[in-house]
Amino acid sequence: MHKMRVLGLAIAGLFAGNAYSVDLLQVYRDAESYDAVLASARYQSEANKEQKAQGLSGLLPQIGASAGTHYNDSSRDLPQPEVSGRYNSNNWGVQLTQPLFRMQNWYQYRQGELASTAAEMQYQNARQDLMLRVATAYFNLLNAQETLASIEAQKTATLQQLELAKKSFEVGTTTITDVHEAQSRYDLAVAQEAATVANVEVARQQLVQIAGKDYGPLAPLRDGVKFQAPQPNDVKEWVHSAEEGNLLAQTARLSYEIADRGVGVARAGHLPTVDAVASYGYNHQGALADLFQTEAKSTVGSIGLQVQVPIFAGGYTQSKVRESLALRDKAQSDYDNARRSAALGAQQAFLGVTAGIAQVAGYEAALLSSRSAVESNKLGYQVGVRINIDVLNAETQFYETYRLLARSRYDTMLAQLKLKNAAGNLAETDLQMINALLDPEAAGRPITLPDTTPKPVPGNSEATPAAKPKRK
């Protein structure tokens, strides 16, 4: 008679014990200071923000100073006498230029302002992307561990069925076909186990790459978690929010505005420029600077307006205008694509949440049904109304349903985060809400699977089937 048991397996090497465990929020905070992608985005944002100051500089005064000293060797042919000699000349000067009318400088300043705003949006998008990458890696590792645990349990159950088939064959109640079928399922479970062990290690290294730590036990999802429908529960509202609020779409819109200012910069090349110019200088020339071989010293100060009118630059300005117009059209197309992609992403994520909730409920019911099917088939095998392959099929269906349920639960949580990301309002508080669904105290515990051992049949304590049923 089989004893009641819980198919719970602790995966060797996957868990380091219960002394210390981490949750999703802790991993995210570690990743904030370690992830190279986020660090790159942060430095790129800091660099792009400088474009605002660079644009402003074109509207502010420009001050320059110069100085020089020269050694001169001079000779002059005069009627009488010839004059020659060596002397030094020195000069210095300061000049201030204040742009009064330079349209291209104004457009460049506006470009710098927009570029600084876009840089901040790009960095915030990188932070949201990090949240998604951390959550994906975290739940992928948990799912890989659960998958391995279920395959381990399935292998154990199949091995038991194989041993039972061999025993039944020895006493003549089953055929060799039952042994071969059980052996085939067991070998398949062994192969799946090897592949899943590799998947667990890959998932672990992906989390290490993001957060920089090889964590021990991770806090798993609480039992019986119920997912809530998106609020508002209207896909059209989420699509509208994504079109207007998605950070990539907003960045693309700013890129279009920057390109539009670029058209203004190019067209301003046809316009005159007006500057206020003030200068002050000193000049000293040594002997032989004139016919009388005397030193000359002078200081000059001036202030005024300087106007420059472009007339023809070989077609360069017209070419820049055409180039900037094409780039503006490209930016418009990029913006349209970003808005459409955001809308599509919101639709997919919304359906992922709603369909995921339905899938979780369906798989939970299917798991109960498949467990009952395993129990019934095992009981039927004992009394002789079921054959070995029926039990094996029922067990396979049970463990596959368990894995589908686990995957759908993680996918539903990720879809919730993706939906907020598509709308552009994913924040750390959303991670905190997901983190509240985890159970740190359960970290490192053996993954427990439902018991599928049937109760013993009264009057039949043997493990072998009573008689071999006929195949239909």
C-alpha positions as CSV (number, residue, x, y, z in Angstrom):
1,M,0.0,0.0,0.0
2,H,1.3,3.4,-1.0
3,K,1.9,5.8,1.8
4,M,0.5,9.4,1.5
5,R,3.3,11.7,0.6
6,V,3.9,15.2,-0.7
7,L,5.9,15.5,-3.9
8,G,8.3,18.2,-2.6
9,L,11.8,18.4,-3.8
10,A,14.6,20.8,-2.8
11,I,16.9,21.3,-5.7
12,A,20.5,20.7,-4.8
13,G,22.6,23.7,-5.3
14,L,19.7,26.0,-6.2
15,F,19.1,27.2,-2.7
16,A,21.6,28.3,0.0
17,G,19.3,27.9,3.0
18,N,16.8,30.1,4.8
19,A,19.2,32.3,6.7
20,Y,19.1,35.0,4.1
21,S,16.8,35.7,1.2
22,V,16.2,38.5,-1.1
23,D,13.1,39.8,-2.8
24,L,12.4,41.6,-6.0
25,L,12.8,45.1,-4.6
26,Q,16.2,44.3,-3.1
27,V,17.4,42.9,-6.5
28,Y,16.2,46.1,-8.2
29,R,18.0,48.4,-5.8
30,D,21.2,46.4,-6.3
31,A,20.8,46.6,-10.1
32,E,20.4,50.4,-9.9
33,S,24.0,50.8,-8.7
34,Y,25.4,48.0,-10.8
35,D,23.6,47.7,-14.2
36,A,25.9,48.9,-17.0
37,V,22.9,49.7,-19.3
38,L,21.4,52.1,-16.8
39,A,24.8,53.7,-16.0
40,S,25.4,54.3,-19.7
41,A,22.0,55.9,-20.0
42,R,22.7,58.1,-17.0
43,Y,26.0,59.4,-18.4
44,Q,24.4,59.9,-21.9
45,S,21.7,61.9,-20.2
46,E,24.3,64.1,-18.4
47,A,26.1,64.7,-21.6
48,N,22.9,65.6,-23.6
49,K,21.8,68.0,-20.9
50,E,24.9,70.1,-21.7
51,Q,23.3,71.0,-25.0
52,K,21.1,73.6,-23.2
53,A,24.1,75.4,-21.9
54,Q,25.9,75.2,-25.2
55,G,22.8,76.7,-27.0
56,L,22.6,79.5,-24.5
57,S,26.2,80.4,-25.0
58,G,25.4,81.6,-28.5
59,L,23.1,84.3,-27.1
60,L,25.6,85.6,-24.5
61,P,28.6,87.9,-24.9
62,Q,31.8,86.5,-26.2
63,I,35.0,88.0,-24.7
64,G,38.4,87.3,-26.1
65,A,41.9,88.5,-25.4
66,S,45.1,88.4,-27.5
67,A,48.7,89.3,-27.0
68,G,51.9,89.0,-29.0
69,T,55.5,89.9,-29.2
70,H,57.7,89.9,-32.3
71,Y,61.4,90.2,-32.9
72,N,62.0,92.2,-36.1
73,D,65.1,92.5,-38.4
74,S,64.4,95.4,-40.7
75,S,66.3,97.3,-43.5
76,R,65.0,100.1,-45.7
77,D,66.5,101.4,-48.9
78,L,66.4,105.2,-48.8
79,P,68.1,107.7,-51.1
80,Q,70.6,108.6,-48.3
81,P,71.5,107.0,-46.0
82,E,70.4,103.3,-45.8
83,V,68.5,102.5,-42.6
84,S,68.6,99.0,-41.0
85,G,68.4,97.5,-37.5
86,R,66.7,95.1,-35.2
87,Y,63.8,95.9,-32.7
88,N,60.9,94.3,-30.8
89,S,57.2,95.0,-31.2
90,N,54.5,94.1,-28.7
91,N,50.7,94.2,-28.7
92,W,47.7,93.1,-26.7
93,G,44.0,93.6,-27.0
94,V,40.6,92.6,-25.6
95,Q,37.3,92.3,-27.7
96,L,33.7,91.8,-26.6
97,T,31.0,90.7,-29.0
98,Q,27.4,90.7,-28.1
99,P,25.1,89.0,-30.6
100,L,22.1,91.2,-31.3
101,F,20.4,89.4,-34.2
102,R,21.5,85.8,-34.9
103,M,18.4,83.7,-35.6
104,Q,20.4,80.5,-35.9
105,N,21.7,81.0,-32.4
106,W,18.2,81.4,-31.0
107,Y,17.0,78.2,-32.8
108,Q,20.1,76.4,-31.5
109,Y,19.3,77.5,-27.9
110,R,15.7,76.1,-28.3
111,Q,17.2,72.9,-29.6
112,G,19.4,72.7,-26.5
113,E,16.5,73.1,-24.2
114,L,14.5,70.4,-26.0
115,A,17.5,68.1,-26.1
116,S,18.0,68.5,-22.3
117,T,14.3,67.6,-21.7
118,A,14.6,64.6,-24.1
119,A,17.7,63.4,-22.2
120,E,15.8,63.3,-18.9
121,M,13.0,61.3,-20.6
122,Q,15.5,58.9,-22.1
123,Y,17.0,58.3,-18.7
124,Q,13.6,57.8,-17.1
125,N,12.8,55.3,-19.8
126,A,16.1,53.5,-19.0
127,R,15.0,53.2,-15.4
128,Q,11.7,51.8,-16.4
129,D,13.4,49.3,-18.7
130,L,15.6,48.3,-15.8
131,M,12.5,47.5,-13.7
132,L,11.2,45.3,-16.5
133,R,14.5,43.6,-17.0
134,V,15.0,42.9,-13.3
135,A,11.4,41.5,-12.9
136,T,11.8,39.4,-16.0
137,A,15.1,37.9,-14.9
138,Y,13.9,37.4,-11.3
139,F,10.7,35.6,-12.3
140,N,12.5,33.6,-15.1
141,L,14.8,32.2,-12.4
142,L,12.0,31.3,-10.1
143,N,10.1,29.7,-13.0
144,A,13.1,27.7,-14.1
145,Q,13.5,26.5,-10.5
146,E,9.9,25.5,-10.3
147,T,10.1,23.8,-13.7
148,L,13.1,21.8,-12.5
149,A,11.3,20.8,-9.3
150,S,8.3,19.6,-11.2
151,I,10.5,17.6,-13.7
152,E,12.3,16.0,-10.7
153,A,9.0,15.0,-9.2
154,Q,7.8,13.7,-12.5
155,K,10.9,11.7,-12.9
156,T,10.4,10.2,-9.5
157,A,6.8,9.3,-10.2
158,T,7.7,7.8,-13.5
159,L,10.4,5.8,-11.9
160,Q,7.9,4.4,-9.5
161,Q,5.6,3.5,-12.3
162,L,8.5,1.9,-14.1
163,E,9.4,-0.3,-11.1
164,L,5.7,-1.2,-10.7
165,A,5.5,-2.2,-14.4
166,K,8.6,-4.3,-14.0
167,K,7.2,-6.0,-11.0
168,S,3.9,-6.6,-12.7
169,F,5.6,-8.0,-15.7
170,E,7.6,-10.4,-13.5
171,V,4.4,-11.8,-12.0
172,G,2.7,-11.9,-15.4
173,T,-0.1,-9.4,-14.9
174,T,1.3,-6.9,-17.6
175,T,3.2,-7.1,-20.9
176,I,6.6,-6.0,-21.8
177,T,5.0,-3.1,-23.6
178,D,4.1,-1.5,-20.2
179,V,7.7,-1.7,-19.2
180,H,8.9,-0.1,-22.4
181,E,6.3,2.7,-22.2
182,A,7.3,3.5,-18.6
183,Q,11.0,3.3,-19.5
184,S,10.5,5.7,-22.4
185,R,8.7,8.3,-20.2
186,Y,11.5,8.0,-17.6
187,D,14.2,8.5,-20.1
188,L,12.4,11.6,-21.4
189,A,12.1,13.0,-17.9
190,V,15.9,12.5,-17.5
191,A,16.6,14.4,-20.7
192,Q,14.2,17.2,-19.7
193,E,15.9,17.4,-16.3
194,A,19.3,17.9,-17.9
195,A,18.0,20.7,-20.2
196,T,16.2,22.4,-17.3
197,V,19.3,22.4,-15.1
198,A,21.1,24.3,-17.8
199,N,18.1,26.7,-18.1
200,V,18.3,27.4,-14.4
201,E,22.0,28.3,-14.6
202,V,21.3,30.5,-17.6
203,A,18.5,32.3,-15.8
204,R,20.8,32.7,-12.7
205,Q,23.6,34.3,-14.8
206,Q,21.1,36.7,-16.4
207,L,20.1,38.0,-13.0
208,V,23.8,38.2,-12.0
209,Q,24.5,40.3,-15.1
210,I,21.9,42.8,-14.2
211,A,22.3,43.0,-10.4
212,G,25.9,41.9,-10.0
213,K,25.3,39.4,-7.2
214,D,24.8,35.6,-7.2
215,Y,21.9,35.5,-4.8
216,G,20.8,32.6,-2.6
217,P,17.2,31.8,-2.2
218,L,14.7,34.2,-3.8
219,A,11.4,35.0,-2.3
220,P,8.8,33.1,-4.3
221,L,5.2,34.0,-5.1
222,R,2.7,33.5,-2.3
223,D,0.3,30.6,-2.6
224,G,-3.2,31.6,-3.7
225,V,-2.4,35.0,-5.1
226,K,-5.3,36.5,-6.9
227,F,-4.6,39.0,-9.7
228,Q,-6.6,42.2,-10.2
229,A,-7.9,43.4,-13.5
230,P,-6.2,46.6,-14.9
231,Q,-7.7,49.9,-13.6
232,P,-9.2,51.4,-15.6
233,N,-10.4,48.1,-17.2
234,D,-10.7,49.7,-20.6
235,V,-8.1,49.0,-23.3
236,K,-9.0,52.2,-25.2
237,E,-8.0,54.3,-22.2
238,W,-4.7,52.5,-21.9
239,V,-4.0,52.9,-25.6
240,H,-4.7,56.7,-25.3
241,S,-2.5,56.9,-22.3
242,A,0.3,55.1,-24.1
243,E,0.0,57.4,-27.2
244,E,0.3,60.5,-25.0
245,G,2.5,59.3,-22.1
246,N,4.8,56.7,-23.3
247,L,8.4,57.9,-22.7
248,L,9.8,56.7,-26.0
249,A,6.9,58.4,-27.8
250,Q,7.4,61.6,-25.9
251,T,11.2,61.4,-26.7
252,A,10.3,61.0,-30.4
253,R,8.0,64.0,-30.3
254,L,10.8,66.1,-28.8
255,S,13.2,64.8,-31.5
256,Y,10.7,66.1,-34.1
257,E,10.6,69.5,-32.4
258,I,14.4,69.6,-32.4
259,A,14.5,68.7,-36.1
260,D,11.9,71.5,-36.7
261,R,14.2,74.0,-35.0
262,G,17.0,72.6,-37.2
263,V,15.1,73.8,-40.2
264,G,15.0,77.2,-38.7
265,V,18.8,77.1,-38.1
266,A,19.4,76.2,-41.7
267,R,17.1,78.9,-43.1
268,A,18.7,81.5,-40.8
269,G,21.8,81.0,-42.9
270,H,20.2,83.3,-45.5
271,L,19.7,86.1,-42.9
272,P,22.1,88.9,-41.9
273,T,23.7,89.0,-38.5
274,V,24.1,92.0,-36.2
275,D,26.6,92.1,-33.4
276,A,27.6,94.8,-30.9
277,V,31.4,94.9,-30.8
278,A,33.7,96.7,-28.3
279,S,37.5,96.4,-28.3
280,Y,40.5,97.9,-26.6
281,G,44.1,97.4,-27.6
282,Y,47.7,98.5,-27.0
283,N,50.5,98.4,-29.6
284,H,54.2,99.1,-29.1
285,Q,56.8,99.1,-31.8
286,G,60.5,99.6,-31.3
287,A,63.0,101.8,-33.1
288,L,63.1,101.8,-37.0
289,A,59.3,101.5,-36.9
290,D,59.3,104.7,-39.0
291,L,61.8,106.8,-40.9
292,F,62.8,108.6,-37.8
293,Q,64.0,105.5,-36.0
294,T,61.9,106.2,-32.9
295,E,59.6,104.0,-30.8
296,A,55.9,104.1,-31.4
297,K,53.2,103.4,-28.7
298,S,49.5,103.5,-29.2
299,T,46.3,102.5,-27.5
300,V,43.0,102.1,-29.4
301,G,39.5,101.6,-28.0
302,S,36.3,101.2,-30.2
303,I,32.7,100.3,-29.9
304,G,30.1,99.9,-32.6
305,L,27.8,97.6,-34.6
306,Q,28.9,94.9,-37.1
307,V,26.6,93.6,-39.8
308,Q,27.3,90.7,-42.0
309,V,25.1,89.8,-45.0
310,P,25.5,86.4,-46.6
311,I,25.2,86.6,-50.4
312,F,26.4,83.3,-51.8
313,A,28.1,80.3,-50.2
314,G,28.3,78.0,-53.1
315,G,24.9,76.5,-52.5
316,Y,25.8,75.2,-49.0
317,T,22.9,77.0,-47.2
318,Q,20.2,75.7,-49.7
319,S,21.6,72.2,-49.3
320,K,21.4,72.5,-45.5
321,V,17.8,73.6,-45.7
322,R,16.9,70.6,-47.9
323,E,18.8,68.3,-45.5
324,S,17.0,69.6,-42.4
325,L,13.6,69.3,-44.1
326,A,14.3,65.7,-44.8
327,L,15.4,65.1,-41.3
328,R,12.3,66.7,-39.9
329,D,10.1,64.4,-42.1
330,K,12.1,61.5,-40.8
331,A,11.6,62.6,-37.2
332,Q,7.8,62.9,-37.9
333,S,7.7,59.4,-39.2
334,D,9.7,58.1,-36.2
335,Y,7.2,59.9,-33.9
336,D,4.3,58.3,-35.7
337,N,5.9,54.9,-35.4
338,A,6.7,55.4,-31.7
339,R,3.1,56.3,-30.9
340,R,1.8,53.3,-32.8
341,S,4.3,51.0,-31.1
342,A,3.3,52.4,-27.7
343,A,-0.4,51.8,-28.5
344,L,0.3,48.3,-29.7
345,G,2.4,47.6,-26.6
346,A,-0.4,48.8,-24.4
347,Q,-2.9,46.6,-26.2
348,Q,-0.7,43.5,-25.9
349,A,0.1,44.1,-22.2
350,F,-3.6,44.8,-21.4
351,L,-4.6,41.6,-23.1
352,G,-1.7,39.8,-21.4
353,V,-3.1,40.8,-18.0
354,T,-6.8,40.0,-18.8
355,A,-6.0,36.8,-20.6
356,G,-3.4,35.9,-17.9
357,I,-6.0,36.2,-15.2
358,A,-8.3,33.9,-17.1
359,Q,-5.5,31.5,-17.8
360,V,-4.4,31.3,-14.2
361,A,-8.0,30.5,-13.1
362,G,-8.3,27.9,-15.9
363,Y,-5.0,26.2,-15.1
364,E,-5.8,26.2,-11.4
365,A,-9.0,24.3,-12.2
366,A,-7.2,22.1,-14.7
367,L,-4.6,21.2,-12.0
368,L,-7.2,20.0,-9.7
369,S,-8.8,18.0,-12.5
370,S,-5.6,16.5,-13.6
371,R,-4.6,15.6,-10.1
372,S,-8.0,13.7,-9.7
373,A,-7.3,12.1,-13.1
374,V,-3.9,10.8,-11.8
375,E,-5.5,9.4,-8.7
376,S,-8.3,7.8,-10.6
377,N,-6.0,6.2,-13.2
378,K,-3.6,4.9,-10.5
379,L,-6.6,3.5,-8.6
380,G,-7.9,2.0,-11.8
381,Y,-4.5,0.5,-12.5
382,Q,-4.6,-1.2,-9.1
383,V,-8.0,-2.7,-9.7
384,G,-7.3,-3.6,-13.3
385,V,-9.5,-1.2,-15.3
386,R,-6.6,1.0,-16.4
387,I,-3.3,0.2,-18.0
388,N,0.2,1.6,-17.4
389,I,0.1,4.1,-20.3
390,D,-3.1,5.7,-18.8
391,V,-1.3,6.4,-15.6
392,L,1.7,7.8,-17.4
393,N,-0.4,10.1,-19.6
394,A,-2.3,11.3,-16.6
395,E,0.9,12.1,-14.7
396,T,2.4,13.9,-17.7
397,Q,-0.7,16.0,-18.1
398,F,-0.6,16.9,-14.4
399,Y,3.0,18.1,-14.4
400,E,2.6,19.9,-17.7
401,T,-0.4,21.7,-16.2
402,Y,1.6,22.6,-13.1
403,R,4.3,24.2,-15.3
404,L,1.8,26.0,-17.4
405,L,0.1,27.4,-14.3
406,A,3.5,28.6,-12.9
407,R,4.5,30.3,-16.1
408,S,1.1,32.0,-16.6
409,R,1.3,33.5,-13.0
410,Y,4.7,35.0,-13.7
411,D,3.6,36.2,-17.2
412,T,0.6,37.9,-15.7
413,M,2.7,39.8,-13.2
414,L,5.1,40.9,-16.0
415,A,2.2,42.0,-18.2
416,Q,1.0,44.3,-15.4
417,L,4.4,46.0,-15.3
418,K,4.6,46.1,-19.1
419,L,1.2,47.8,-19.2
420,K,2.3,50.6,-16.9
421,N,5.6,50.9,-18.9
422,A,3.6,51.3,-22.1
423,A,1.6,54.1,-20.5
424,G,4.9,55.7,-19.4
425,N,4.0,55.7,-15.6
426,L,5.8,52.6,-14.4
427,A,7.4,53.5,-11.0
428,E,9.1,51.8,-8.1
429,T,5.8,51.8,-6.3
430,D,4.6,49.3,-8.9
431,L,7.5,47.0,-8.0
432,Q,6.6,47.4,-4.4
433,M,3.1,46.2,-5.1
434,I,4.4,43.1,-7.0
435,N,6.9,42.6,-4.2
436,A,4.1,42.4,-1.7
437,L,2.9,39.3,-3.5
438,L,6.1,37.5,-2.6
439,D,6.7,35.4,0.5
440,P,10.3,35.9,1.8
441,E,9.7,33.3,4.5
442,A,9.2,30.6,1.9
443,A,12.5,31.3,0.2
444,G,14.7,28.2,0.0
445,R,11.9,25.8,1.1
446,P,11.3,22.7,-1.0
447,I,8.9,23.4,-3.8
448,T,5.8,21.5,-2.9
449,L,3.6,19.8,-5.5
450,P,0.1,18.4,-4.8
451,D,-0.1,14.8,-3.7
452,T,-1.4,12.5,-6.5
453,T,-1.2,9.2,-4.6
454,P,-4.6,7.4,-4.5
455,K,-6.0,5.9,-1.4
456,P,-5.6,2.1,-1.1
457,V,-8.3,-0.1,-2.4
458,P,-10.0,-2.1,0.3
459,G,-8.9,-5.8,0.0
460,N,-6.1,-5.0,-2.5
461,S,-2.9,-4.1,-0.7
462,E,-0.6,-5.1,-3.5
463,A,1.0,-2.5,-5.7
464,T,0.5,-4.6,-8.8
465,P,-2.7,-4.3,-10.8
466,A,-5.4,-7.0,-10.1
467,A,-5.7,-7.9,-13.8
468,K,-4.6,-6.6,-17.1
469,P,-7.5,-4.6,-18.7
470,K,-8.3,-5.0,-22.3
471,R,-7.3,-2.3,-24.7
472,K,-10.1,-0.7,-26.6
